[in-house]
Amino acid sequence: MDKKTLIAVVLSVVIISVGFMIQNAFFAPEIPETAAIEETTVQEEAEAQEMETTEITETEAEEPRVYDTAAVVSDNVEPVPNDALPQEIKAETDVFNITFSTKGGVITSLKLKKHMDGDDFVEMIYRNDTDYGAFDIHFGSPDVKPVDDLFHYRKIGNSTFEFYRDYRAPSQNGRPGDVFTLKKTYIFEPQEYLFELKVTIENSIKEYPALDFNGIAYTLGVGPQIGPSFTKLDGRREYRQYYTYYAGKRNKEKMPRDNLLTIDHDYIWAALVGKYFTIIGIPDATEYRLQFRAGSIPGIEESSRMYLSRPIIKSSKNTDIFRFYAGPKVARVLNRYESSDKNAFGVQNLGLEEVIDSGKLLGWLEAVLKALLVMFYKIIPNYGIAIILLTILVKVVLFPITHKSYESTSKMQALNPKIQEIRKKFEKNPQKMNQEMAALYKKEGVSPLGGCLPLVLQMPFFFALYGLLNKHFDLRGAVFIRGWIDDLSSPESIFSFAPFKIPLVGWSDIRLLPILFVVSQLISSKVMQTPSTNDASQSQMKMMTYMMPIMFFFILYESPSGLLLYWSITNVLTMLQQKYLVPLLQKRKAKKGK
């Protein structure tokens, strides 16, 4: 192999390696403990409205909570009995199992009934063993302790869940603040991953409520993390990204090193995004200040939170409407919210499908390959077989290019003695040497890059397939061979020695597919080698034959099974192509030449 060809091959390998690296690349204050608020709850039914109500009562009339500042609940609250506990309210729709808590009127569990995480449903409010809840209210900025008092609760009809409680605004000019009611109303519809949260603040008098904490009335928080469960956000098996959307364009927001990102541009929606699932916040037309926060918080090593801060309220009764999508990153589900007649909330043109990741340059090719994969799956409902069929199809389409590469490489190997002779003859005259080399290439009809350029032309397919097989939602939990490859979106394992990890690489499983990949790559490389009379070329080829598979073994060891299955089948097909198909074509070509 001459020097220029070797350089081109090395550049191809570097580009592929960098591509893998690119694919892989992608603290709220501690909440102080407060004294338990103990109240008893009773249920009442209002026949006219068919309401199911849980009321918080005390031995004495309950005084509204007093907020003297944005951050501190006054100690002047009347003591309450010690036997009151937060109540859990459970509800269910076609797609959700929901758990509310009367402590703060938050959601503590939101499970997706159609998607599994091990033996349980996917939990969209991932809070570990902490007592955090999602959709909490902070009077002021996100840095203020969230409201965690006990709320009254009532159910309205089959889909509306309401939590409410009185508070007293901060004192003004030496007089006590006015009493106002905070109400949180959740609306879930049977088949919708979208739900609605109304936050109502109603003053007890016909004046604005005195809620002005540096220009913020309250903040609605979403967190502390989205599911499903994960070991580490490694950028491959799971990750977190932060998106906003405005004017038909999705913006990928970059989280700073301090894990606090304040959005200062317009947005229609904002999203906490994982590999397969997302929570999207869609506020009303009010100009809420948006913040994303990440990093470690008490009880959760890696959190991902979103905060919507409302400017001061200028009416005696105000209702803000927030809609949230909590579910899979699947176009067929997200597209429901593009047409008002396809969803129960009558929303449209939200562009929620933009939350789905796709390559900027090769997204179109990825979409084509995805359509073919789905087509094969419909024929044979096994995604492992569908991947094999797609691999065969891609190999057939690319055969003319790969065959051309092989022919060019063979011709260059045959010319190598003449090339070395020219280099030796014109060693002291580089200009003359280049002229003679160019004349030789022209005479023989070959190009020094002819063997490598076709490889570069195949790279778009490689990157598109990498993107597809690395994050295609339907591969999540898809079984190829039960007991071995039970999830094509994750690495397979034939033996686990966790919690022990191999030093440096951090592996705790023995995986068979990476080993099969290396074996198939080695055999394929040996078959593709062409004889060389030059010792240096043989040495270089041997290095490439062994070093490249070993390098990719480490790169791909923790990759999804579907991707390794594709790559291994590609190696086998390449081997068969070079061993049987290429010689057959050469014989036919030789016969025609006679």
ZIBEL-V526240 format. One record per backbone hydrogen bond with DSSP energy under -0.5 kcal/mol. CO is the residue of the C=O (numbers start at 1). NH is the residue of the N-H. E is the energy in kcal/mol with one decimal. If there is no record, write none. Layout:
co=CO nh=NH e=E
co=CO nh=NH e=E
//
This chain:
co=2 nh=6 e=-2.3
co=3 nh=7 e=-2.5
co=4 nh=8 e=-2.1
co=5 nh=9 e=-2.3
co=6 nh=10 e=-2.8
co=7 nh=11 e=-2.6
co=8 nh=12 e=-2.0
co=9 nh=13 e=-2.3
co=10 nh=14 e=-2.6
co=11 nh=15 e=-2.6
co=12 nh=16 e=-2.4
co=13 nh=17 e=-2.7
co=14 nh=18 e=-2.9
co=15 nh=19 e=-2.2
co=16 nh=20 e=-2.0
co=17 nh=21 e=-2.1
co=18 nh=22 e=-2.6
co=19 nh=23 e=-2.1
co=20 nh=24 e=-1.8
co=21 nh=25 e=-1.6
co=22 nh=26 e=-0.5
co=30 nh=32 e=-0.7
co=36 nh=38 e=-0.7
co=37 nh=39 e=-0.6
co=39 nh=85 e=-0.6
co=40 nh=57 e=-2.2
co=42 nh=55 e=-2.5
co=44 nh=46 e=-0.5
co=44 nh=53 e=-2.5
co=45 nh=47 e=-0.8
co=46 nh=50 e=-1.8
co=46 nh=51 e=-1.3
co=50 nh=157 e=-0.9
co=51 nh=46 e=-1.2
co=51 nh=53 e=-0.6
co=52 nh=155 e=-4.0
co=53 nh=44 e=-1.7
co=53 nh=55 e=-0.6
co=54 nh=153 e=-3.3
co=55 nh=42 e=-1.2
co=55 nh=57 e=-0.6
co=57 nh=40 e=-1.4
co=65 nh=67 e=-0.5
co=65 nh=168 e=-4.4
co=66 nh=68 e=-0.7
co=66 nh=74 e=-2.0
co=72 nh=68 e=-0.6
co=72 nh=69 e=-0.9
co=74 nh=77 e=-0.6
co=81 nh=84 e=-0.6
co=87 nh=102 e=-2.1
co=88 nh=90 e=-0.5
co=89 nh=100 e=-3.3
co=91 nh=98 e=-2.9
co=95 nh=113 e=-2.3
co=96 nh=93 e=-2.6
co=97 nh=111 e=-2.7
co=98 nh=91 e=-2.5
co=99 nh=108 e=-2.6
co=99 nh=109 e=-1.4
co=100 nh=89 e=-1.9
co=101 nh=106 e=-0.7
co=102 nh=104 e=-1.3
co=102 nh=151 e=-2.5
co=103 nh=106 e=-0.5
co=106 nh=101 e=-2.3
co=106 nh=108 e=-0.6
co=107 nh=134 e=-2.9
co=109 nh=99 e=-2.5
co=110 nh=124 e=-2.7
co=111 nh=97 e=-1.8
co=111 nh=113 e=-0.7
co=112 nh=115 e=-1.4
co=112 nh=122 e=-0.8
co=115 nh=122 e=-2.5
co=117 nh=120 e=-1.3
co=120 nh=117 e=-4.0
co=122 nh=112 e=-2.6
co=122 nh=124 e=-0.7
co=124 nh=126 e=-0.8
co=125 nh=127 e=-0.8
co=127 nh=130 e=-2.2
co=134 nh=107 e=-2.0
co=136 nh=221 e=-2.5
co=137 nh=147 e=-3.5
co=138 nh=140 e=-1.4
co=138 nh=219 e=-2.6
co=141 nh=144 e=-1.6
co=149 nh=104 e=-3.1
co=152 nh=164 e=-1.8
co=153 nh=54 e=-4.3
co=154 nh=162 e=-2.9
co=155 nh=52 e=-2.2
co=155 nh=157 e=-0.6
co=156 nh=159 e=-0.6
co=156 nh=160 e=-1.4
co=159 nh=188 e=-2.6
co=160 nh=156 e=-2.6
co=161 nh=186 e=-3.1
co=162 nh=154 e=-2.2
co=163 nh=184 e=-3.4
co=164 nh=152 e=-2.7
co=165 nh=182 e=-2.9
co=166 nh=65 e=-1.2
co=167 nh=180 e=-3.2
co=168 nh=67 e=-2.1
co=169 nh=177 e=-0.6
co=172 nh=175 e=-2.3
co=175 nh=172 e=-2.2
co=178 nh=169 e=-2.9
co=179 nh=204 e=-2.0
co=180 nh=167 e=-3.1
co=181 nh=183 e=-0.5
co=181 nh=202 e=-2.1
co=182 nh=165 e=-1.8
co=183 nh=185 e=-0.5
co=183 nh=200 e=-3.0
co=184 nh=163 e=-2.7
co=184 nh=186 e=-0.5
co=185 nh=198 e=-2.9
co=186 nh=161 e=-2.7
co=187 nh=196 e=-2.3
co=189 nh=192 e=-1.4
co=190 nh=94 e=-1.9
co=190 nh=95 e=-0.7
co=193 nh=326 e=-2.0
co=194 nh=189 e=-0.5
co=195 nh=324 e=-2.6
co=196 nh=187 e=-2.8
co=197 nh=199 e=-0.5
co=197 nh=322 e=-2.8
co=198 nh=185 e=-2.7
co=198 nh=200 e=-0.6
co=199 nh=320 e=-2.6
co=200 nh=183 e=-2.8
co=201 nh=318 e=-2.3
co=202 nh=181 e=-2.7
co=205 nh=207 e=-2.4
co=209 nh=211 e=-2.5
co=210 nh=170 e=-0.6
co=210 nh=212 e=-0.6
co=212 nh=214 e=-0.8
co=213 nh=216 e=-0.7
co=215 nh=312 e=-0.7
co=216 nh=213 e=-2.8
co=218 nh=310 e=-3.1
co=219 nh=138 e=-2.4
co=219 nh=221 e=-0.5
co=220 nh=308 e=-2.5
co=221 nh=135 e=-1.7
co=221 nh=136 e=-1.0
co=222 nh=306 e=-2.4
co=224 nh=304 e=-2.4
co=225 nh=126 e=-1.8
co=232 nh=234 e=-1.7
co=238 nh=235 e=-2.3
co=241 nh=273 e=-2.7
co=242 nh=253 e=-3.1
co=243 nh=271 e=-2.6
co=244 nh=251 e=-3.4
co=245 nh=268 e=-4.1
co=245 nh=269 e=-1.1
co=246 nh=249 e=-1.8
co=249 nh=246 e=-2.4
co=250 nh=252 e=-0.5
co=251 nh=244 e=-2.1
co=251 nh=253 e=-0.8
co=253 nh=242 e=-0.6
co=253 nh=255 e=-0.6
co=256 nh=259 e=-1.7
co=259 nh=294 e=-2.0
co=260 nh=262 e=-0.5
co=261 nh=263 e=-0.5
co=261 nh=292 e=-2.9
co=262 nh=264 e=-0.5
co=263 nh=290 e=-0.6
co=269 nh=245 e=-1.8
co=270 nh=281 e=-3.5
co=271 nh=243 e=-1.7
co=271 nh=273 e=-0.6
co=272 nh=279 e=-2.1
co=273 nh=241 e=-2.3
co=276 nh=329 e=-2.6
co=277 nh=274 e=-2.7
co=278 nh=327 e=-2.1
co=279 nh=272 e=-2.6
co=280 nh=282 e=-0.5
co=280 nh=325 e=-2.4
co=281 nh=270 e=-2.1
co=281 nh=283 e=-0.5
co=282 nh=323 e=-2.2
co=286 nh=288 e=-1.7
co=289 nh=309 e=-2.8
co=290 nh=263 e=-2.5
co=291 nh=307 e=-2.7
co=292 nh=261 e=-3.0
co=293 nh=305 e=-3.3
co=295 nh=303 e=-2.2
co=297 nh=300 e=-2.5
co=300 nh=297 e=-2.6
co=303 nh=295 e=-0.8
co=305 nh=293 e=-2.3
co=306 nh=222 e=-3.0
co=307 nh=291 e=-2.2
co=307 nh=309 e=-0.5
co=308 nh=220 e=-2.7
co=308 nh=310 e=-0.5
co=309 nh=289 e=-2.4
co=310 nh=217 e=-2.9
co=310 nh=218 e=-0.7
co=315 nh=209 e=-0.6
co=316 nh=203 e=-3.8
co=318 nh=201 e=-2.6
co=320 nh=199 e=-2.5
co=320 nh=322 e=-0.6
co=321 nh=284 e=-0.7
co=322 nh=197 e=-3.4
co=323 nh=282 e=-3.5
co=324 nh=195 e=-2.3
co=324 nh=326 e=-0.5
co=325 nh=280 e=-2.7
co=327 nh=278 e=-2.3
co=328 nh=330 e=-1.6
co=330 nh=333 e=-1.1
co=330 nh=334 e=-2.7
co=331 nh=335 e=-2.7
co=333 nh=336 e=-1.4
co=334 nh=337 e=-1.5
co=335 nh=338 e=-1.7
co=336 nh=339 e=-0.6
co=337 nh=350 e=-1.2
co=338 nh=349 e=-1.0
co=339 nh=342 e=-1.8
co=340 nh=343 e=-0.7
co=343 nh=346 e=-1.0
co=351 nh=354 e=-1.8
co=352 nh=355 e=-2.1
co=353 nh=356 e=-1.8
co=359 nh=363 e=-1.0
co=362 nh=366 e=-2.5
co=363 nh=367 e=-2.2
co=364 nh=368 e=-1.9
co=365 nh=369 e=-2.5
co=366 nh=370 e=-2.2
co=367 nh=371 e=-2.2
co=368 nh=372 e=-2.0
co=369 nh=373 e=-2.4
co=370 nh=374 e=-2.6
co=371 nh=375 e=-2.0
co=372 nh=376 e=-2.5
co=373 nh=377 e=-2.1
co=374 nh=378 e=-2.0
co=375 nh=379 e=-1.4
co=376 nh=380 e=-2.8
co=380 nh=382 e=-3.2
co=382 nh=386 e=-2.4
co=383 nh=387 e=-2.2
co=384 nh=388 e=-1.8
co=385 nh=389 e=-2.6
co=386 nh=390 e=-2.4
co=387 nh=391 e=-2.4
co=388 nh=392 e=-2.2
co=389 nh=393 e=-2.3
co=390 nh=394 e=-2.6
co=391 nh=395 e=-2.4
co=392 nh=396 e=-2.2
co=393 nh=397 e=-2.4
co=394 nh=398 e=-2.3
co=395 nh=399 e=-0.6
co=396 nh=399 e=-0.7
co=398 nh=402 e=-2.6
co=399 nh=403 e=-3.1
co=400 nh=404 e=-1.9
co=401 nh=405 e=-2.0
co=402 nh=406 e=-2.1
co=403 nh=407 e=-2.5
co=404 nh=408 e=-2.4
co=405 nh=409 e=-2.4
co=406 nh=410 e=-2.4
co=407 nh=411 e=-2.2
co=408 nh=412 e=-2.2
co=409 nh=413 e=-2.1
co=410 nh=414 e=-2.0
co=411 nh=415 e=-1.8
co=412 nh=416 e=-0.6
co=413 nh=416 e=-0.8
co=415 nh=419 e=-2.4
co=416 nh=420 e=-2.6
co=417 nh=421 e=-2.0
co=418 nh=422 e=-2.3
co=419 nh=423 e=-2.2
co=420 nh=424 e=-2.1
co=421 nh=425 e=-2.4
co=422 nh=426 e=-2.5
co=424 nh=427 e=-0.9
co=426 nh=429 e=-1.5
co=429 nh=433 e=-2.5
co=430 nh=434 e=-2.5
co=431 nh=435 e=-1.8
co=432 nh=436 e=-2.5
co=433 nh=437 e=-2.5
co=434 nh=438 e=-2.5
co=435 nh=439 e=-2.2
co=436 nh=440 e=-2.2
co=437 nh=441 e=-2.6
co=438 nh=442 e=-2.3
co=439 nh=443 e=-2.4
co=440 nh=444 e=-2.4
co=441 nh=445 e=-1.1
co=441 nh=446 e=-2.1
co=447 nh=450 e=-1.9
co=449 nh=452 e=-0.6
co=449 nh=453 e=-2.9
co=450 nh=454 e=-0.6
co=452 nh=456 e=-1.9
co=453 nh=457 e=-2.1
co=454 nh=458 e=-1.0
co=455 nh=459 e=-0.6
co=456 nh=459 e=-1.0
co=458 nh=461 e=-0.8
co=458 nh=462 e=-1.6
co=459 nh=463 e=-2.9
co=460 nh=464 e=-2.4
co=461 nh=465 e=-2.7
co=462 nh=466 e=-2.5
co=463 nh=467 e=-2.5
co=464 nh=468 e=-2.4
co=465 nh=469 e=-3.0
co=466 nh=470 e=-1.7
co=467 nh=471 e=-1.1
co=468 nh=471 e=-0.6
co=468 nh=472 e=-2.1
co=472 nh=475 e=-1.6
co=473 nh=476 e=-2.1
co=475 nh=478 e=-2.0
co=475 nh=488 e=-0.5
co=475 nh=489 e=-0.8
co=478 nh=488 e=-1.8
co=480 nh=482 e=-0.5
co=481 nh=484 e=-2.2
co=481 nh=485 e=-1.9
co=484 nh=486 e=-0.9
co=484 nh=493 e=-0.6
co=485 nh=480 e=-2.7
co=485 nh=481 e=-0.9
co=487 nh=490 e=-1.6
co=488 nh=562 e=-2.6
co=490 nh=561 e=-1.8
co=495 nh=510 e=-3.3
co=497 nh=500 e=-1.4
co=502 nh=506 e=-2.7
co=503 nh=505 e=-2.3
co=507 nh=502 e=-3.0
co=508 nh=497 e=-2.2
co=508 nh=498 e=-0.5
co=509 nh=511 e=-0.6
co=510 nh=494 e=-2.8
co=510 nh=495 e=-1.2
co=511 nh=515 e=-0.6
co=512 nh=516 e=-2.5
co=513 nh=517 e=-2.6
co=514 nh=518 e=-2.2
co=515 nh=519 e=-2.5
co=516 nh=520 e=-2.7
co=517 nh=521 e=-2.6
co=518 nh=522 e=-2.6
co=519 nh=523 e=-2.4
co=520 nh=524 e=-2.4
co=521 nh=525 e=-2.4
co=522 nh=526 e=-2.3
co=523 nh=527 e=-2.3
co=524 nh=528 e=-2.0
co=525 nh=529 e=-0.9
co=526 nh=529 e=-0.5
co=533 nh=535 e=-0.6
co=534 nh=538 e=-2.2
co=535 nh=539 e=-2.2
co=536 nh=540 e=-2.4
co=537 nh=541 e=-2.7
co=538 nh=542 e=-2.3
co=539 nh=543 e=-2.0
co=540 nh=544 e=-2.2
co=541 nh=545 e=-2.4
co=542 nh=546 e=-1.7
co=543 nh=547 e=-3.0
co=544 nh=548 e=-1.3
co=546 nh=550 e=-1.4
co=547 nh=551 e=-2.5
co=548 nh=552 e=-2.4
co=549 nh=553 e=-1.9
co=550 nh=554 e=-1.4
co=551 nh=555 e=-1.8
co=552 nh=556 e=-2.9
co=553 nh=557 e=-0.7
co=556 nh=559 e=-1.9
co=560 nh=564 e=-1.8
co=561 nh=565 e=-2.6
co=562 nh=566 e=-2.0
co=563 nh=567 e=-2.3
co=564 nh=568 e=-2.7
co=565 nh=569 e=-2.3
co=566 nh=570 e=-2.2
co=567 nh=571 e=-2.0
co=568 nh=572 e=-2.1
co=569 nh=573 e=-2.7
co=570 nh=574 e=-2.4
co=571 nh=575 e=-2.4
co=572 nh=576 e=-2.4
co=573 nh=577 e=-2.5
co=574 nh=578 e=-2.5
co=575 nh=579 e=-2.4
co=576 nh=580 e=-2.4
co=576 nh=581 e=-1.3
co=577 nh=582 e=-2.8
co=580 nh=584 e=-1.5
co=581 nh=585 e=-2.3
co=582 nh=586 e=-2.4
co=583 nh=587 e=-2.2
co=584 nh=588 e=-2.0
co=585 nh=589 e=-2.4
co=586 nh=590 e=-2.2
co=587 nh=591 e=-2.2
co=588 nh=592 e=-2.1
co=589 nh=593 e=-1.6
co=590 nh=594 e=-1.2
//
